[in-house]
Amino acid sequence: MNRLLGLVFGEARRRGKLDLEAVEFATRGAMHRAGARILSRLLSAPEPAVGEVSCGCGARARRHERRRKRLTTVVGEMDYERAYYLCPRCHRGQSPRDGELDVVGTEYSPGVRRLMGLVGSESSFARGREQLEWLAGLKLTTKAVERQAEALGADIGAREQAEIQRAKQLELPQVCVPAAEVLYIEMDGTGVPVVKAETEGRAGKDGEAARTREVKLGCVFTQTGTDEDGQPVRDPASTSYTGAIETAEEFGLRLYTEAWRRGWSRAKKKVILGDGAAWIWNLAEQHFPGAVQIVDLYHARGRLWELSAKLFADDERRRRSWTARLVARLDEGRIEALVRILRRQPAPDEELAHLLANEADYFERHAERMRYPEFRRQGLFVGSGVVEAGCRNVIGARLKASGMFWSVRGANAIIALRCCRLSGRFEDYWESRSSAA
């Protein structure tokens, strides 16, 4: 260290100027190298003299020698020596200290793997590699960041699946969280670009080959009260997320498990919010019977505006007047009156007549989910903006950047990792994972 400082300040005197940035990075590098030497000595300390340890095959592995292992840590690369045991039956080797340090089968320390998971969940793997080099002084490959981030996400996903299976067998533990005044579930779907092999046999829009797979995303949050204007207020930091590329049946169990974890059984009032997709309301009836069901008001308004654009394509003034009339019925919860207007509306051709009939059926089918004045009277949300924002921030911001194409396995791993982090559970996951190791 003294030699480094002597060189730095000697150069500064020669130039007549001190480059503070260069000094900062040089000092950090020196500190990292010193830290790596200290860590190497610490981890290479002699272990208790144990002649044999258990092997996975059932036999006893015998102490064979001390072997060196190279590890990338948060202070850089370092080597350490540890006892190595060899099994005479299956000839597999092991080092108990590797298990103690949570580095079995990997060249990266837990701290480095954690950092790779964090940056890999936030931005592209290449960008994450760059951030680790600049911010932490770690020189890693893009592929390493990808593998470690996806491995963490896959582990989180496997733990979720184990919990989902317990829910399927009705073996979930009793939840002891405080009873929420109002607990909401929102769900939606959004497409993620995938590699060609993941879309074989799947039809896309307008008869073209599919280029995306749908991520089903759910969120759960609570509401304690309303503001001074009577508008509902979401409780701060109460939103948790869960999602995956999977069937509606699989997603239903996933969302049920998340809701149960959040205290669904104890909530004083339960609300399901979503757009008009059939799968949403099928899951609501199957897994959340008795909940208040609300179709997103803004989605319903949007359908009316889209319909009027086709009916009055050449008459903007009439379009606005006609739509305002129907939107007023919708906002007032007078869905039967809205349906009558749709059924009586003359159509210029058979295609539009069919569209009008479909929209009338849609509003009639969801009439009880569109009693917006009653929902507002109860101080409830009538829009599913939380999950829509989740589709953008949880999924879109990481998995839908230009040039990205995912495998289903890789996408689901990153989705699990992001949902865990954005639900505020990553620290708990890491602690439980470290304890298990």
C-alpha positions as CSV (number, residue, x, y, z in Angstrom):
1,M,0.0,0.0,0.0
2,N,2.8,2.4,0.9
3,R,4.6,1.6,-2.4
4,L,1.3,2.4,-4.3
5,L,0.8,5.7,-2.5
6,G,4.4,6.6,-3.2
7,L,4.0,5.9,-6.9
8,V,0.7,7.9,-7.1
9,F,2.0,11.0,-5.3
10,G,5.4,10.8,-7.1
11,E,3.5,10.9,-10.4
12,A,1.4,13.8,-9.0
13,R,4.5,15.8,-8.1
14,R,6.0,15.1,-11.5
15,R,2.8,16.4,-13.3
16,G,2.0,19.0,-10.8
17,K,-1.5,17.7,-10.6
18,L,-3.3,15.0,-8.6
19,D,-5.8,12.8,-10.5
20,L,-8.2,12.0,-7.7
21,E,-10.3,9.6,-9.8
22,A,-7.2,7.5,-10.6
23,V,-6.2,7.6,-6.9
24,E,-9.6,6.4,-5.9
25,F,-9.7,3.4,-8.2
26,A,-6.1,2.5,-7.6
27,T,-6.8,2.6,-3.8
28,R,-9.9,0.5,-4.2
29,G,-7.9,-2.1,-6.3
30,A,-5.1,-2.2,-3.6
31,M,-7.6,-2.7,-0.8
32,H,-9.3,-5.5,-2.8
33,R,-6.0,-7.2,-3.3
34,A,-5.2,-6.9,0.4
35,G,-8.6,-8.2,1.3
36,A,-8.3,-11.2,-1.0
37,R,-5.0,-12.1,0.7
38,I,-6.5,-11.9,4.1
39,L,-9.6,-13.9,3.0
40,S,-7.3,-16.6,1.5
41,R,-5.4,-17.0,4.7
42,L,-8.6,-17.1,6.7
43,L,-10.3,-19.8,4.6
44,S,-7.1,-21.8,4.3
45,A,-6.9,-22.2,8.1
46,P,-6.5,-25.9,9.1
47,E,-9.7,-27.8,9.6
48,P,-10.5,-30.2,12.5
49,A,-8.7,-33.6,11.9
50,V,-11.6,-35.7,10.7
51,G,-10.6,-38.9,9.0
52,E,-13.9,-39.7,7.3
53,V,-17.2,-38.0,6.3
54,S,-20.5,-39.4,5.0
55,C,-20.9,-39.8,1.2
56,G,-24.1,-39.5,-0.7
57,C,-23.8,-43.2,-1.8
58,G,-24.0,-44.3,1.8
59,A,-20.4,-45.2,2.3
60,R,-17.7,-43.2,4.1
61,A,-15.4,-40.9,2.2
62,R,-11.8,-40.8,3.5
63,R,-9.6,-37.8,3.9
64,H,-7.3,-37.8,0.8
65,E,-5.4,-34.5,0.7
66,R,-5.6,-30.8,0.8
67,R,-6.7,-29.2,-2.5
68,R,-6.6,-25.6,-3.7
69,K,-9.8,-23.9,-5.0
70,R,-10.0,-20.6,-6.9
71,L,-12.9,-18.4,-5.9
72,T,-14.1,-15.0,-7.2
73,T,-15.2,-13.0,-4.2
74,V,-16.4,-9.4,-3.7
75,V,-12.8,-8.4,-3.2
76,G,-11.6,-10.2,-6.3
77,E,-10.1,-13.6,-7.1
78,M,-8.4,-15.6,-4.4
79,D,-7.3,-19.2,-3.7
80,Y,-7.7,-21.2,-0.6
81,E,-6.8,-24.7,0.5
82,R,-9.2,-27.2,2.2
83,A,-9.4,-30.8,3.1
84,Y,-10.5,-33.1,0.2
85,Y,-12.2,-36.5,0.8
86,L,-12.6,-39.4,-1.6
87,C,-15.1,-42.2,-1.5
88,P,-13.6,-45.7,-2.1
89,R,-17.0,-47.0,-3.3
90,C,-18.3,-44.4,-5.8
91,H,-15.0,-42.5,-6.2
92,R,-16.7,-39.1,-5.8
93,G,-14.8,-36.4,-4.0
94,Q,-16.0,-33.7,-1.7
95,S,-14.8,-30.8,0.5
96,P,-16.9,-30.2,3.6
97,R,-15.6,-26.6,3.8
98,D,-17.1,-25.9,0.4
99,G,-20.5,-26.8,1.7
100,E,-19.9,-24.7,4.8
101,L,-19.0,-21.7,2.6
102,D,-21.8,-22.3,0.1
103,V,-19.5,-22.7,-2.9
104,V,-20.1,-26.4,-3.8
105,G,-19.9,-26.7,-7.6
106,T,-19.3,-23.0,-8.2
107,E,-16.3,-20.6,-8.5
108,Y,-18.3,-17.6,-7.2
109,S,-18.7,-16.7,-3.6
110,P,-22.3,-16.1,-2.2
111,G,-21.7,-12.4,-2.2
112,V,-20.7,-12.3,-5.8
113,R,-23.6,-14.6,-6.8
114,R,-26.0,-12.3,-4.9
115,L,-24.6,-9.2,-6.8
116,M,-25.0,-11.0,-10.1
117,G,-28.6,-11.9,-9.3
118,L,-29.4,-8.3,-8.4
119,V,-27.9,-6.7,-11.5
120,G,-29.3,-9.5,-13.7
121,S,-32.8,-8.9,-12.5
122,E,-32.6,-5.2,-13.2
123,S,-31.1,-4.9,-16.6
124,S,-29.6,-6.9,-19.5
125,F,-26.9,-9.3,-18.5
126,A,-24.4,-7.4,-20.6
127,R,-25.3,-4.2,-18.8
128,G,-25.2,-6.0,-15.4
129,R,-21.6,-7.2,-16.2
130,E,-20.6,-3.7,-17.0
131,Q,-22.1,-2.3,-13.8
132,L,-20.3,-4.9,-11.6
133,E,-17.0,-4.0,-13.2
134,W,-17.4,-0.2,-12.7
135,L,-19.2,-0.3,-9.3
136,A,-17.6,-3.3,-7.6
137,G,-14.4,-3.8,-9.5
138,L,-15.4,-7.3,-10.5
139,K,-14.4,-8.5,-13.9
140,L,-17.0,-11.2,-14.9
141,T,-18.4,-12.5,-18.2
142,T,-21.9,-11.7,-19.5
143,K,-22.7,-15.4,-19.6
144,A,-21.7,-15.8,-15.9
145,V,-24.1,-13.0,-14.9
146,E,-26.8,-14.7,-17.0
147,R,-26.2,-18.1,-15.5
148,Q,-26.1,-17.0,-11.9
149,A,-29.2,-14.7,-12.2
150,E,-31.2,-17.4,-13.8
151,A,-30.0,-20.0,-11.3
152,L,-31.2,-17.8,-8.4
153,G,-34.5,-17.2,-10.2
154,A,-34.9,-21.0,-10.8
155,D,-34.3,-21.7,-7.1
156,I,-36.9,-19.1,-6.1
157,G,-39.3,-20.6,-8.6
158,A,-38.7,-24.1,-7.3
159,R,-39.4,-23.0,-3.8
160,E,-42.6,-21.3,-5.0
161,Q,-43.6,-24.5,-6.8
162,A,-43.1,-26.5,-3.5
163,E,-45.4,-24.0,-1.8
164,I,-48.0,-24.2,-4.6
165,Q,-48.0,-28.0,-4.3
166,R,-48.7,-27.7,-0.6
167,A,-51.6,-25.4,-1.5
168,K,-52.9,-27.9,-4.0
169,Q,-52.9,-30.6,-1.3
170,L,-54.6,-28.1,1.1
171,E,-51.5,-28.2,3.4
172,L,-50.7,-24.5,3.7
173,P,-49.9,-23.3,7.2
174,Q,-52.3,-21.0,9.0
175,V,-51.3,-17.4,8.3
176,C,-50.9,-15.1,11.3
177,V,-50.7,-11.7,9.6
178,P,-53.1,-9.0,10.8
179,A,-56.5,-9.1,9.2
180,A,-56.6,-6.5,6.3
181,E,-59.5,-4.1,6.0
182,V,-59.6,-4.7,2.2
183,L,-57.4,-7.1,0.3
184,Y,-57.2,-6.9,-3.5
185,I,-56.2,-9.3,-6.2
186,E,-55.5,-8.0,-9.7
187,M,-54.4,-10.1,-12.6
188,D,-53.5,-9.5,-16.2
189,G,-51.5,-10.9,-19.1
190,T,-48.7,-9.4,-21.2
191,G,-46.6,-10.9,-24.1
192,V,-42.9,-11.5,-23.9
193,P,-40.7,-12.1,-27.0
194,V,-39.4,-15.6,-27.1
195,V,-37.1,-17.7,-29.3
196,K,-38.7,-19.4,-32.3
197,A,-38.6,-22.8,-30.7
198,E,-41.0,-21.6,-28.0
199,T,-43.8,-20.6,-30.4
200,E,-44.0,-23.7,-32.7
201,G,-47.6,-24.6,-33.3
202,R,-48.9,-21.4,-31.7
203,A,-50.9,-18.9,-33.8
204,G,-50.2,-15.2,-33.5
205,K,-52.3,-12.2,-34.5
206,D,-53.9,-11.9,-37.9
207,G,-52.9,-15.5,-38.8
208,E,-49.1,-14.8,-38.5
209,A,-46.7,-17.0,-36.6
210,A,-46.6,-16.2,-32.9
211,R,-43.6,-14.3,-31.7
212,T,-44.5,-14.0,-28.0
213,R,-45.7,-16.0,-25.1
214,E,-48.1,-14.6,-22.5
215,V,-46.9,-13.9,-19.0
216,K,-49.8,-14.1,-16.5
217,L,-49.1,-11.6,-13.7
218,G,-50.9,-11.2,-10.4
219,C,-50.6,-8.7,-7.6
220,V,-52.0,-8.6,-4.1
221,F,-52.2,-5.4,-2.1
222,T,-54.2,-4.0,0.8
223,Q,-56.3,-0.8,1.5
224,T,-57.0,0.5,5.0
225,G,-59.0,3.6,4.1
226,T,-59.7,6.5,1.8
227,D,-58.4,10.0,1.5
228,E,-60.2,13.2,2.4
229,D,-62.1,13.1,-0.9
230,G,-63.3,9.6,-0.3
231,Q,-60.8,8.1,-2.9
232,P,-59.3,4.7,-2.0
233,V,-55.7,4.7,-0.9
234,R,-53.4,1.7,-1.4
235,D,-51.4,0.9,1.7
236,P,-47.7,1.8,1.3
237,A,-45.4,-1.0,0.3
238,S,-48.2,-3.5,0.5
239,T,-48.0,-4.8,-3.1
240,S,-46.6,-8.2,-3.9
241,Y,-46.3,-9.9,-7.3
242,T,-46.3,-13.4,-8.7
243,G,-46.3,-14.5,-12.3
244,A,-45.0,-16.9,-15.0
245,I,-45.5,-18.1,-18.5
246,E,-47.9,-20.9,-17.7
247,T,-51.5,-22.1,-18.2
248,A,-54.4,-20.4,-16.5
249,E,-54.9,-23.5,-14.4
250,E,-51.3,-23.4,-13.1
251,F,-51.5,-19.6,-12.6
252,G,-54.7,-20.0,-10.6
253,L,-52.9,-22.1,-8.0
254,R,-50.0,-19.7,-8.0
255,L,-52.2,-16.7,-7.3
256,Y,-54.2,-18.6,-4.7
257,T,-51.0,-19.4,-2.8
258,E,-49.8,-15.8,-2.9
259,A,-53.2,-14.6,-1.7
260,W,-53.2,-17.1,1.1
261,R,-49.7,-16.0,2.1
262,R,-51.0,-12.4,2.3
263,G,-53.9,-13.3,4.6
264,W,-56.7,-13.8,2.2
265,S,-58.6,-16.0,4.6
266,R,-58.5,-13.3,7.3
267,A,-59.3,-10.2,5.2
268,K,-62.5,-8.3,6.2
269,K,-63.3,-7.5,2.6
270,K,-61.9,-9.3,-0.5
271,V,-61.9,-7.8,-4.0
272,I,-60.9,-9.2,-7.5
273,L,-60.1,-6.6,-10.2
274,G,-59.3,-7.3,-13.8
275,D,-60.2,-6.7,-17.4
276,G,-62.8,-8.7,-19.2
277,A,-60.7,-11.7,-20.1
278,A,-62.6,-14.9,-19.5
279,W,-59.7,-16.7,-17.8
280,I,-59.6,-14.0,-15.1
281,W,-63.2,-14.5,-14.0
282,N,-63.0,-18.3,-14.3
283,L,-60.1,-18.2,-11.8
284,A,-62.0,-15.8,-9.6
285,E,-65.0,-18.1,-9.4
286,Q,-62.8,-21.2,-8.9
287,H,-60.3,-20.0,-6.3
288,F,-61.8,-16.8,-4.7
289,P,-65.6,-17.4,-4.3
290,G,-67.4,-14.7,-2.4
291,A,-65.1,-11.9,-3.3
292,V,-66.4,-8.7,-4.8
293,Q,-65.7,-8.8,-8.5
294,I,-65.0,-5.6,-10.4
295,V,-64.2,-5.2,-14.2
296,D,-61.7,-2.4,-14.7
297,L,-63.7,0.7,-15.5
298,Y,-61.1,2.2,-17.9
299,H,-60.9,-1.1,-19.8
300,A,-64.7,-1.0,-20.2
301,R,-64.7,2.6,-21.4
302,G,-61.9,1.7,-23.9
303,R,-64.1,-1.0,-25.4
304,L,-66.9,1.6,-26.0
305,W,-64.4,4.0,-27.7
306,E,-63.0,1.3,-29.9
307,L,-66.5,0.2,-30.9
308,S,-67.6,3.7,-31.8
309,A,-64.4,4.3,-33.9
310,K,-65.6,1.4,-36.1
311,L,-69.3,2.5,-36.2
312,F,-68.6,6.2,-36.9
313,A,-65.3,6.1,-38.7
314,D,-66.2,9.1,-40.8
315,D,-68.1,11.2,-38.3
316,E,-66.0,12.2,-35.3
317,R,-68.6,14.5,-33.8
318,R,-71.3,11.7,-33.8
319,R,-68.7,9.3,-32.5
320,R,-68.0,11.5,-29.5
321,S,-71.6,12.2,-28.7
322,W,-72.6,8.5,-29.0
323,T,-69.7,7.3,-26.9
324,A,-70.3,9.9,-24.2
325,R,-73.9,8.8,-23.9
326,L,-72.8,5.2,-23.3
327,V,-69.9,6.0,-21.0
328,A,-72.3,8.0,-18.8
329,R,-74.5,4.9,-18.5
330,L,-71.4,2.8,-17.7
331,D,-70.2,5.2,-15.0
332,E,-73.6,5.3,-13.5
333,G,-73.7,1.5,-13.3
334,R,-76.8,1.4,-15.6
335,I,-75.5,-1.5,-17.6
336,E,-79.0,-2.7,-18.7
337,A,-79.6,0.7,-20.3
338,L,-76.2,0.5,-22.0
339,V,-77.0,-2.9,-23.4
340,R,-80.3,-1.8,-24.8
341,I,-78.6,1.0,-26.7
342,L,-76.1,-1.4,-28.1
343,R,-78.8,-3.9,-29.2
344,R,-80.9,-1.2,-30.9
345,Q,-78.0,0.5,-32.7
346,P,-78.3,0.1,-36.4
347,A,-75.3,-1.4,-38.1
348,P,-74.2,-0.5,-41.7
349,D,-73.0,-4.1,-42.4
350,E,-73.1,-7.6,-41.1
351,E,-69.6,-7.5,-39.6
352,L,-70.5,-4.5,-37.5
353,A,-73.8,-6.0,-36.5
354,H,-71.9,-9.1,-35.2
355,L,-69.5,-6.8,-33.3
356,L,-72.4,-4.9,-31.7
357,A,-74.0,-8.1,-30.6
358,N,-70.7,-9.3,-29.1
359,E,-70.2,-6.1,-27.2
360,A,-73.8,-6.2,-25.9
361,D,-73.3,-9.7,-24.7
362,Y,-70.0,-8.7,-23.0
363,F,-71.5,-5.9,-21.0
364,E,-74.6,-8.0,-20.2
365,R,-72.4,-10.8,-18.9
366,H,-70.3,-8.5,-16.7
367,A,-73.2,-6.3,-15.5
368,E,-72.8,-7.2,-11.8
369,R,-69.1,-6.5,-12.0
370,M,-69.8,-3.0,-13.3
371,R,-71.9,-1.5,-10.5
372,Y,-69.4,1.3,-10.2
373,P,-71.5,3.7,-8.0
374,E,-71.9,1.0,-5.4
375,F,-68.2,0.1,-5.5
376,R,-67.3,3.8,-5.0
377,R,-69.8,4.0,-2.2
378,Q,-67.8,1.3,-0.5
379,G,-64.6,3.2,-1.0
380,L,-63.2,0.6,-3.4
381,F,-60.8,0.9,-6.4
382,V,-62.6,0.5,-9.8
383,G,-59.4,0.4,-11.9
384,S,-56.8,-2.3,-12.3
385,G,-53.9,0.2,-12.7
386,V,-51.7,-1.6,-10.1
387,V,-51.3,-4.8,-12.2
388,E,-51.1,-2.9,-15.4
389,A,-48.2,-0.9,-14.0
390,G,-46.8,-4.2,-12.9
391,C,-46.9,-5.6,-16.4
392,R,-44.8,-2.6,-17.5
393,N,-42.4,-2.4,-14.5
394,V,-42.1,-6.0,-13.4
395,I,-42.2,-7.6,-16.8
396,G,-41.8,-5.1,-19.6
397,A,-38.9,-3.1,-18.2
398,R,-36.7,-6.2,-18.0
399,L,-38.0,-8.7,-20.4
400,K,-39.3,-6.7,-23.4
401,A,-36.3,-4.5,-24.3
402,S,-35.3,-4.3,-28.0
403,G,-33.5,-7.4,-29.3
404,M,-34.5,-9.6,-26.4
405,F,-35.8,-13.1,-27.1
406,W,-36.2,-15.6,-24.2
407,S,-36.6,-19.3,-23.6
408,V,-39.6,-20.0,-21.4
409,R,-37.3,-21.4,-18.7
410,G,-35.0,-18.3,-18.7
411,A,-37.9,-15.9,-18.7
412,N,-39.7,-17.6,-15.8
413,A,-36.4,-17.6,-13.8
414,I,-36.0,-13.8,-14.2
415,I,-39.7,-13.2,-13.6
416,A,-39.5,-15.2,-10.3
417,L,-36.4,-13.2,-9.3
418,R,-38.0,-9.9,-10.1
419,C,-41.3,-10.7,-8.4
420,C,-39.3,-11.8,-5.3
421,R,-37.3,-8.6,-5.3
422,L,-40.1,-6.2,-6.0
423,S,-42.3,-7.9,-3.4
424,G,-39.6,-7.1,-0.8
425,R,-38.8,-10.7,-0.1
426,F,-35.3,-11.1,-1.6
427,E,-33.6,-10.6,1.8
428,D,-35.8,-13.2,3.4
429,Y,-35.1,-15.6,0.6
430,W,-31.4,-15.1,0.8
431,E,-31.4,-15.6,4.6
432,S,-33.4,-18.8,4.3
433,R,-31.2,-20.0,1.5
434,S,-28.0,-19.3,3.5
435,S,-29.4,-21.1,6.5
436,A,-30.3,-24.2,4.4
437,A,-26.8,-24.2,3.0
